[in-house]
Amino acid sequence: MPPKPLLTALIGSFGPPAAADTKVYELRIAHADQEARDANFNAFRGDPDWVAVRDASEKDGAILIKDGVKSVLLKPTDYSPTQK
């Protein structure tokens, strides 16, 4: 079954180099605006398939992320090719 299109556009997925001593992973996802971002993430968090996968991955205990998950909204610079 193909994934559900809950997030509008995945720009990229980034992780540390193999030799790095860190566990930072970053997803860059494009949304039309903050309202669309909030609606997309609320739909994702409530998606039954995601809830089932999350629950299965945490069956032996919660997956803890130091300092929690961070969500940061970024605005393109004036010279960014993503400007409209």
Order of alpha helices (4+ residues) and beta strands (2+ residues): beta-beta-alpha-alpha
